[in-house]
């Protein structure tokens, strides 16, 4: 033990202090060196094991998570919940992503439950969808029910929640990695909580688990004066590359990305900015290539009702929202199909989406597709392609902003990583 006498003043005090400091520095330096050497040895040992594991098995044998595209045989899926769904408060980012005819609905019911009778029907539809998926041999997992009406406050904003209905919006599976999207709506800031139990189980099975940087969602992330009063305004702003989200910090919704093996396509939208895309590009490099594509779309938000890849070399492209880079796919030998006009009635409430949810389908494999039972036109289209249709009615679930692709996140598909553009 180092014993020290209390010395006051003068050169002796300074000398004593210098002596004590040198002794302490020596003790501390020796401890740091020993600790660092021990840590280096342990890390080297772990790295050797990791390298050996990587060489023999990139994905652990018992890992439940593995999906590289939108069409390999589906084995496990997360299906969302409509329970307790709440109308998001009518903030600037919600206004920019919804149609003018519904603004009064948001102003009146923001922070409250969606209409109870409608929710009850949506819940029943999704339960039936789950039963049908199970009947097709797919393992179905569900997020936890949460009270989304609870108010919360951060140093930058306050809000209520929304729902856990659309796992495709918040979760992106790339290989054996689950990526939690940071989101861009304040009402969806804590949406990840509904999925944490499931993701921990997948992590414990060997999956990688990544959470993208969480934005503060302060006022700087949004153009508070974003001028939208008509579809014409929206078209003009989108053509100019102007969106309600700024480049203040990274943000993105997972549903703005769609996978085709080593190539992943993304759009800059009202909820996904270039900083968010660049974060994903760097994170996934060099094994995956992230490509930005764009559309003639007055209200870009989530890519899968505009551009839905349904097979190797096969893509549905919305005729109302043509892709500016479509030649990239045609030159690669892809078949581009324009789906028929949706049949959903004009008076059916679509508070958070467009009619084109008809093309928001879920592929169970290359020859089976889950499609809306009411959309007979697109059913005939698939049948002509040699793809059998599994018909399910989710009209009331559509009103919450999603079709089959939105309501699901495929966790495991039986397939391997391939390149479809080399």
HELIX and SHEET records of a PDB file:
HELIX    1   1 UNK A   10  UNK A   56  1                                  47    
HELIX    2   2 UNK A   92  UNK A   96  1                                   5    
HELIX    3   3 UNK A  100  UNK A  102  5                                   3    
HELIX    4   4 UNK A  103  UNK A  109  1                                   7    
HELIX    5   5 UNK A  116  UNK A  135  1                                  20    
HELIX    6   6 UNK A  167  UNK A  170  1                                   4    
HELIX    7   7 UNK A  186  UNK A  188  5                                   3    
HELIX    8   8 UNK A  191  UNK A  195  5                                   5    
HELIX    9   9 UNK A  196  UNK A  204  1                                   9    
HELIX   10  10 UNK A  219  UNK A  221  5                                   3    
HELIX   11  11 UNK A  231  UNK A  239  1                                   9    
HELIX   12  12 UNK A  254  UNK A  256  5                                   3    
HELIX   13  13 UNK A  274  UNK A  284  1                                  11    
HELIX   14  14 UNK A  326  UNK A  331  1                                   6    
HELIX   15  15 UNK A  355  UNK A  359  5                                   5    
HELIX   16  16 UNK A  376  UNK A  384  1                                   9    
HELIX   17  17 UNK A  395  UNK A  398  1                                   4    
SHEET    1   A 3 UNK A 139  UNK A 142  0                                        
SHEET    2   A 3 UNK A  73  UNK A  79  1                                        
SHEET    3   A 3 UNK A 408  UNK A 414 -1                                        
SHEET    1   B 2 UNK A 152  UNK A 153  0                                        
SHEET    2   B 2 UNK A 158  UNK A 159 -1                                        
SHEET    1   C 3 UNK A 171  UNK A 174  0                                        
SHEET    2   C 3 UNK A 177  UNK A 180 -1                                        
SHEET    3   C 3 UNK A 208  UNK A 211  1                                        
SHEET    1   D 3 UNK A 257  UNK A 260  0                                        
SHEET    2   D 3 UNK A 263  UNK A 266 -1                                        
SHEET    3   D 3 UNK A 289  UNK A 292  1                                        
SHEET    1   E 3 UNK A 307  UNK A 311  0                                        
SHEET    2   E 3 UNK A 314  UNK A 317 -1                                        
SHEET    3   E 3 UNK A 335  UNK A 337  1                                        
SHEET    1   F 3 UNK A 362  UNK A 365  0                                        
SHEET    2   F 3 UNK A 368  UNK A 372 -1                                        
SHEET    3   F 3 UNK A 388  UNK A 392  1                                        
END                                                                             
